[in-house]
Amino acid sequence: MRSDVLGLGLLALGGMLCGAGLPGTPAVSEARAEPAQVAVSAAQATGAAVQAAGAAAPAVTGPACKLKGTAPVSKGARLYDAPSGGRTIANFTGALVPMTLSAIPADPPAGRARLSTSDSGPALRIDGYVAPSDVAVYTTRDIPVIQGHIWISSAHKVKLVAATGDSLRAELSISGSEGQTARASAACDAFSLQRGVPAKMEVPGSARGYLMKTSTIELFDRPNGDVIFTLKMLEGTAQLFWSTEAKNGFVHLMSRGDLTIDAWGRLKDLEALKKGELMDQYIPPTTAVAGAQLALDKAPPIVKATRSIPVRARRDEKEKPVGEIEAGAEIYLLETVAGWTNVLPKALGMTPPDEGGFWIPASETPK
């Protein structure tokens, strides 16, 4: 876990904090994956029929589709006050931020989603819009790519590529592959902004380990059946499977990593591990991403809000609030200027832009 220090030295009343620029603030590439392709085509045909009937597809996800969690946001990512254009109201620092993501656009890579910097506990909440790619999204359960055979595993990072009223389509970059991806769709509750604990697959004591002989292997739905997926790994990358069943020159393969696989492969494409050889040595380690640890130089006072207080981006009561300090949230108190007090969240997960601040009326400042 890395530790950074924001050089936010406090200066005199109405001065500038140094170091943070704060005014007054311290395509699925598998071969022949016909089942997935057919599903997409059916969905497109249904969508065309609905539009022909005069009903437009929703521009964003519905109110019940909310992704929550506490996690770091990419350092330098911005929160805006509008779904397009608009002004920056917060910059993320790489530290942990509680978040709720909603109103996800139909084309996430091309638009912005609504983000509130609060998930359940009290926080300094700023409400704005962010590029979905700036926020890490994880699966909360296995999501089928090829029904009954291939899944994106739970607790793995994915990229949102499409959205409807109550579901999301996500893309996984397959670890160790030649840039291969897998896509799957699921209800919104299959995704989270916070990584869970990856589930382990129980391997029977009688199971035999198998490795790919070459970098590419075709997976089948049954012995001598149809190819449902072609896995394309980098040269020298060991893809481990295990099995307890073989039939007609095929092996029933199982594995669980970023993909969960339950399919058949040709025996001639596989190398069996010697009996007694441990399979653990072929399983890549997993790492957890921790947020940056930030601190203020000459830290100002920390106070706890006893009630909700609206937050504005500028010292102007005519300004529409961009969020609020929720009751129970802990904040840093910075300087007071012309009846307004500038504040920062205790965790320092976000800061205002150079030309703005997180301002509250001085008369409402917690003691």
Summary of the structure (lengths in Angstrom):
residues: 367
radius of gyration: 25.2
end to end distance: 33.3
largest distance: 82.8
contacts: 1159
relative contact order: 0.19
helix: 10%
strand: 39%
